[in-house]
Amino acid sequence: MSDILIVDDERDIRELIADILKDEGFETRTAANSDEAVASLNEREPALMILDIWLKDSRMDGIDILKQVKRNNPAVPVIIISGHGNIEIAVAAIKQGAYDFIEKPFNIDQLMVVINRAMETSRLRRENSSLRRGGERAGEILGQSAALRRLRDSLDKVAKSNGRVMLTGEPGTGKELAARYIHAHSPRAQAPFVTVPCATIEPERMEEVLFGRESTERGIEPGLLEQAHGGVIYFDEVGDMPLGTQPKILRVLTEQQFIRAGGTDRVRVDLRVLSSTNRDLMAEIAAGRFRQELFDRLNVVPIAVPSLADRRDDIALLARHFIEQFHSAQGLTPRELPEETVAALQSMRWPGNIRQLRNVIERVLILAESHGPIQPAELEPQGATPDHSDALSLGPQITAMALREAREMFEREYLVAQINRFGGNISRTAQFVGMERSALHRKLKSLGVVGGMRSDDEMVLGK
């Protein structure tokens, strides 16, 4: 969200700030008095509010509006501006919960620095609030594929301990969901779960966001580490953490204490640390972009989160879950998912993994021209694309073969594609292709398809 509400009784000031923010890519709304401000707040909560202290011809002044915002919209940061400002007004505004105070005439660069910081604060508050609201749904991970069962078993083993866990996997596989699963099944389940989005926090702001700050005027502003005290701190995409911040985090992990920006007192915290990455951290270490010592501290228990390609058995369940989710959250009409569409979904490439599957389902529901079953053709315009890597084309190699050789090649490619589609499950593959399980094994052996069997009837194809 980038919607900013500007409240000032001077039209020139309102329009000047709005024009500046629009040039920076923000959406804006304006209000000239307290009634317009309250009406705008009631219509839609903004991400940030810029509020003048003195409002001519208004029922409420800026401090009164600030009190109401902090009572009814506590997640909205408020920047106070005034042409009559002094230290007493600034202190009063800060005590009432204002994010910061700027005196007119203001410097544009200074204003933008404060606005960008406040917007980042707003985003982090909303993100962690959303995670807390979704806590009751974080206790389970959907899926029954062999790959997901193995993941769930690993998560269950580490959940009861206090050990540090490093979750690895491709983008969109659900690493954060796995971290929340650990938290929900741990002794810290009722304590905070705080996410540090390492890839999106500006490097120069990282330490202030993590450690907090304190000053005479503003008092103490706890950082994310302090907010997570007693619970879990989750470093999302830790490979993107600025190199300069890494030794300070290493010290926190070692000493369980830190000093806020601008402060002198040491703050002690009790934290469980979880982290995730889609990067090859050993390569990052070799390139000098990640500290070996921090890696060793975080990577106590490494757990790989499987890609969607490794759990194709779960695609139908996940797709139907997303259909119901979009129906409940957005009112989109739920549609049936017939077997031919499930087969198409299972045969597609998913480089974006579960996140991409979710986006494809949302697009299909939004663009639906009917309320009937979802057809395979609706999946193709964007997002996932059919995986033709296993398809057999009649090129020169095929046309030069005898019929028996061509048939064997087709059978080999077809069966390998079906085994991959069902996540290596031989029983389900045999049922789908219409063969007895033992006959399928004999056929695979005769075609030279090498594989080992796990106890859960999953086949691991040889390279």
Secondary structure, 3 states (H helix, E strand, C coil): CCEEEEECCCHHHHHHHHHHHHHCCCEEEEECCHHHHHHHHHHCCCCEEEEECCCCCCCCCHHHHHHHHHHHCCCCCEEEEECCCCHHHHHHHHHCCCCEEEECCCCHHHHHHHHHHHHHHHHHHHHHHHHHHCHHHCCCCCCCCHHHHHHHHHHHHHHCCCCCEEEECCCCCCHHHHHHHHHHCCCCCCCCEEEEECCCCCHHHHHHHHHEEEECCCEEEECHHHHCCCCEEEEECHHHCCCCCHHHHHHHHHHCEEECECCCCEEECCCEEEEEECCCHHHHHHCCCCCHHHHHHHCCEEEECCCHHHHHHHHHHHHHHHHHHHHHHHCCCCCCCCHHHHHHHHCEECCCHHHHHHHHHHHHHHCCCCCCCCCHHHHCCCCCEECCCCCCCCCHHHHCCCHHHHHHHHHHHHHHHHHHHCCCEHHHHHHHHCCCHHHHHHHHHHCCCCEEECCCCEEEECC
